[in-house]
Amino acid sequence: MSLLKDAAETYWELLLAHRNYRPPGVTYLYRPDLPWAWAELLSWEEAAKRSHPYRGRLGIPAEGPA
C-alpha cells in the first residue's frame, strides 16, 4: 500500500471516530437529521449511485442509515 493511501485512511479513521459531532448552530442541507459524516457519506453514495468503496472498513459500518 502506498504511504499516501495509508495516511489518508488513518486520517479518515480519526474523522469517523468523531462522526457524531455536530457543531452548534450548523444546519446541514442534506439529511440534517444525521451527523455530518453520515450525511456526507450518503450524499456521496447518492451522487455516485453506488455504495462507498470503504463501507465495512475504516470505521464505516457496512450497513447504515438509508
Secondary structure as UniProt FT lines:
FT   HELIX           3..17
FT   TURN            18..20
FT   TURN            24..25
FT   TURN            32..33
FT   HELIX           36..48
FT   TURN            53..56
FT   TURN            58..59
//
